[in-house]
Amino acid sequence: MELITPSPSQDSWPISRPEVVRTSQDGEGDIGLRFDLSGVVGRWKATSDCSHDSSSSSTKKNEFDDSDEAALSRVISKPDFSEMGIVGQFNLGFIVTRRRKSEDGMDDLFIVDQHAADEKYNFEMLQETTIIRSQKLFRPQPLELTAADELLALEHLNILKQNGFEVEGDDRYEDVEDVGAGLKLRLTAQPVSKSTIFNMKDLEELIHLMHDRPSGTMVRCSKARAMFAMRACRKSVMVGMPLTKGQMTTIVHHMGTMDQPWNCPHGRPTMRHLCDLAPKVDEWVARDLGRKINWSTLVP
């Protein structure tokens, strides 16, 4: 390969740098900079104007977000789910439903996450019905509880047992009313699971939750809820699965039977409001017919 070297006559042209003023031909010595103050001021004003426009756009965006949030905060009661009609499945992951209330003039489209909704139903069913297997302790373990916690535990022995904890008190007391501050309960069995290890902290959490819930309400500790969430996820309808109209109807109707149908166990929303069809129907009809319709004239 032949290498080409530039000849002395082929020296590169000097680079023009108008902002640099050299004081000597050889490039050595002091260097002065030309500074255009008026140009900088002009660019600063232009930047300020852009920032003002951006602020105005941000204000408009916030106003849009507020109206968007207002649309999403529509009131939905649980009986509404049984009255929703199935429009179809979107992208093999979402169910589009329509709720019409003629007496209120409401006509809305909603989109339901098929996996999140089915997962939440399965999760709540597991929470309500699952009996966690327990293992007897070789030696009963005394519980250090307050008198109030002891009374609460004795009143909810069945809930504790369903969670895998078996507790017993002193045989001298036949009724809960006879229990005094000196009674010490004993733990005779605790829950066991293949992948989850339970301990006294979980029992204390259960008793704490019982204080905040109505009497007889099923409660679960955090470890049990995480275990149920994993099981519910695996047995639920997955994204990418085509559904029949009957399957979609079942998922939507199940939402009306849940305690908290709005989010899946992992916090993902189960549904969102798409749009209000009521003001659009007249527009569509008028566009097709070329005129507004006076519906009262059609009533016999």
C-alpha positions in Angstrom: 0.0 0.0 0.0 1.4 3.4 -1.0 1.4 6.0 1.8 0.7 9.6 0.8 2.4 12.3 2.9 1.4 15.9 2.6 3.9 18.1 0.9 5.0 21.5 2.4 2.7 23.2 -0.1 -0.3 21.2 1.2 -0.2 22.6 4.8 -3.7 22.8 6.3 -5.5 26.1 6.4 -5.4 27.9 9.8 -8.6 27.4 11.9 -10.6 30.6 12.2 -11.2 31.5 15.8 -12.6 35.0 15.9 -13.0 35.0 19.7 -9.2 34.6 20.2 -6.8 37.5 19.5 -3.2 36.6 19.6 -0.6 39.2 20.3 2.3 37.6 18.4 2.7 35.7 15.2 4.1 32.6 16.8 1.1 32.2 19.1 3.0 32.9 22.3 2.2 35.7 24.8 -1.0 37.1 26.2 -4.4 36.2 24.8 -7.4 38.4 24.8 -11.1 37.3 24.5 -13.8 39.2 22.7 -16.9 39.2 24.9 -20.3 40.3 23.4 -22.3 41.4 26.5 -25.3 42.5 24.5 -25.5 39.1 22.8 -25.4 37.3 26.2 -28.2 39.6 27.5 -30.3 38.8 24.5 -29.8 35.1 24.8 -30.7 35.4 28.6 -33.9 37.2 27.8 -34.8 34.5 25.2 -34.1 31.8 27.8 -36.4 33.6 30.3 -39.2 33.8 27.7 -38.8 30.1 27.0 -39.0 29.3 30.8 -42.1 31.4 31.0 -43.7 29.5 28.1 -42.6 26.2 29.7 -44.2 27.3 33.0 -47.5 28.2 31.2 -47.4 24.8 29.5 -46.7 23.1 32.9 -49.8 25.0 34.3 -51.9 23.7 31.5 -50.6 20.2 32.0 -51.4 20.3 35.7 -54.9 21.5 34.8 -55.2 18.5 32.4 -53.9 16.1 35.1 -56.5 17.5 37.6 -59.3 16.9 35.2 -57.9 13.4 34.4 -57.8 12.6 38.1 -61.4 13.8 38.5 -62.5 11.4 35.7 -60.7 8.5 37.4 -62.2 9.2 40.7 -65.8 8.3 39.6 -67.8 6.6 42.3 -68.2 2.9 41.7 -70.2 0.7 44.0 -69.7 -3.1 44.2 -73.2 -3.8 42.8 -72.1 -2.0 39.6 -69.7 -4.8 38.7 -72.6 -7.2 38.2 -74.4 -4.7 35.9 -71.3 -4.1 33.7 -71.5 -5.3 30.1 -68.5 -6.9 28.4 -67.3 -4.9 25.4 -64.4 -7.2 24.6 -60.8 -8.0 25.3 -58.0 -5.7 24.5 -54.4 -6.7 23.7 -55.0 -10.1 25.4 -54.5 -8.4 28.8 -57.4 -6.2 29.5 -61.2 -6.4 29.6 -63.2 -3.4 28.4 -66.5 -3.0 30.2 -69.4 -0.6 29.9 -71.6 0.6 32.8 -74.9 2.3 31.9 -77.2 3.9 34.5 -80.1 5.4 32.6 -81.7 6.9 35.7 -78.5 8.9 36.4 -77.6 9.5 32.7 -74.3 7.7 33.2 -72.6 5.8 30.5 -69.0 4.9 31.1 -66.3 2.7 29.7 -63.8 1.0 32.0 -60.7 -1.1 31.4 -59.9 -4.0 33.8 -56.5 -5.7 34.1 -57.5 -9.3 33.7 -54.5 -10.7 35.7 -54.7 -8.2 38.5 -58.4 -8.6 39.0 -58.3 -12.4 39.0 -55.3 -12.4 41.2 -57.0 -10.2 43.8 -60.1 -12.5 43.9 -57.9 -15.6 44.4 -55.9 -13.8 47.0 -59.0 -12.8 49.1 -60.4 -16.3 48.7 -57.1 -17.8 50.0 -57.1 -15.3 52.9 -60.6 -16.2 53.9 -60.6 -20.0 53.6 -57.0 -21.3 53.9 -56.1 -23.2 57.1 -52.4 -23.1 57.6 -51.0 -26.4 58.8 -49.6 -26.3 62.4 -47.0 -28.4 64.2 -47.3 -29.2 67.9 -44.5 -27.9 70.1 -42.5 -30.5 72.1 -42.9 -28.1 75.1 -45.6 -25.4 75.3 -44.1 -21.9 75.3 -45.4 -19.3 77.7 -46.6 -16.1 76.1 -45.8 -12.7 77.5 -49.0 -10.8 76.7 -50.9 -8.0 78.4 -54.3 -8.7 80.0 -56.1 -7.1 77.0 -54.1 -9.2 74.5 -54.8 -12.4 76.5 -58.6 -11.7 76.4 -58.5 -10.9 72.7 -56.6 -14.1 72.0 -59.0 -16.2 74.0 -62.0 -14.7 72.1 -60.4 -15.5 68.7 -58.9 -18.9 69.3 -60.5 -20.2 66.0 -58.8 -17.4 64.0 -55.5 -18.1 65.6 -55.9 -21.8 64.9 -56.7 -21.1 61.2 -53.4 -19.2 61.1 -51.6 -22.2 62.5 -51.2 -20.9 66.1 -52.8 -23.0 68.9 -53.0 -21.3 72.3 -54.3 -22.6 75.6 -54.7 -21.0 79.0 -54.9 -22.1 82.6 -57.5 -24.8 83.2 -58.6 -23.1 86.3 -60.5 -20.6 84.3 -63.7 -21.8 82.6 -65.0 -18.5 81.2 -63.2 -15.6 79.5 -64.8 -13.3 82.2 -62.9 -15.2 84.9 -59.5 -14.4 83.4 -57.4 -12.2 85.6 -54.3 -10.2 84.9 -52.2 -13.0 86.3 -53.2 -15.6 83.6 -50.4 -16.6 81.3 -51.3 -18.2 78.0 -49.2 -20.9 76.4 -48.4 -21.6 72.8 -48.9 -25.3 72.0 -48.5 -25.3 68.2 -47.2 -22.9 65.5 -47.7 -22.8 61.7 -45.3 -24.5 59.3 -44.8 -24.1 55.6 -42.4 -25.3 53.0 -40.9 -21.9 52.2 -42.1 -19.7 55.1 -40.8 -19.7 58.7 -43.2 -18.3 61.3 -42.3 -17.2 64.8 -43.6 -15.3 67.8 -43.5 -11.9 66.0 -46.2 -13.2 63.6 -48.4 -14.1 66.5 -47.9 -10.7 68.0 -48.8 -9.1 64.7 -52.0 -11.1 64.5 -53.1 -10.0 67.9 -52.3 -6.4 67.0 -54.4 -6.7 63.9 -57.3 -8.1 65.8 -57.4 -4.9 67.9 -58.1 -2.8 64.7 -60.7 -5.1 63.1 -64.3 -5.9 63.9 -64.7 -9.0 66.1 -64.6 -12.2 64.1 -62.9 -10.7 61.1 -60.2 -12.9 59.6 -56.7 -11.5 59.9 -53.4 -12.7 58.5 -49.8 -11.8 59.3 -47.5 -10.2 56.7 -45.7 -13.5 55.9 -49.0 -15.3 55.3 -50.3 -12.5 53.0 -47.0 -12.7 51.0 -47.4 -16.4 50.7 -51.0 -16.1 49.6 -50.1 -13.4 47.1 -47.6 -15.7 45.4 -50.0 -18.6 45.2 -52.8 -16.3 43.9 -50.5 -15.0 41.2 -49.6 -18.4 39.9 -53.2 -19.7 39.7 -54.7 -16.5 38.1 -55.4 -15.7 34.4 -52.2 -14.5 32.8 -51.6 -11.6 30.4 -51.5 -12.9 26.8 -54.3 -15.5 27.5 -57.4 -15.1 25.2 -60.6 -15.2 27.2 -64.2 -16.0 26.2 -67.0 -13.6 27.1 -68.1 -16.0 29.9 -64.6 -15.9 31.4 -64.4 -12.1 31.2 -67.9 -11.8 32.8 -66.8 -14.1 35.7 -63.7 -12.0 36.4 -65.6 -8.7 36.4 -68.5 -10.1 38.5 -66.0 -11.5 41.0 -64.8 -7.9 41.6 -68.2 -7.1 43.2 -67.7 -9.8 45.8 -64.2 -8.7 47.0 -63.5 -6.7 50.1 -61.0 -4.5 48.3 -61.3 -4.9 44.5 -59.3 -1.8 43.5 -55.7 -3.1 43.7 -54.0 -6.5 43.4 -52.0 -7.8 46.3 -48.8 -6.2 44.9 -50.5 -2.8 44.6 -51.2 -2.7 40.9 -54.6 -1.1 40.0 -57.2 -3.6 38.8 -59.2 -1.1 36.7 -59.2 2.4 35.2 -62.0 4.7 33.9 -61.6 5.2 30.1 -64.2 7.8 29.1 -67.8 9.0 29.7 -69.9 8.0 26.7 -73.0 10.0 27.6 -72.0 13.3 26.0 -70.6 11.5 23.0 -73.6 9.4 22.0 -75.7 12.4 20.9 -72.7 13.8 19.0 -72.2 10.5 17.1 -75.9 10.2 16.3 -76.1 13.9 15.2 -73.0 13.5 13.1 -74.5 10.5 11.3 -77.9 12.1 10.8 -76.7 15.6 10.3 -79.0 17.0 12.9 -79.7 17.0 16.6 -82.5 14.6 17.8 -85.3 15.7 20.0 -85.9 12.5 21.8 -89.1 13.7 23.4 -90.9 13.8 20.0 -90.3 10.0 19.7 -92.0 9.2 22.9 -95.7 8.1 22.3 
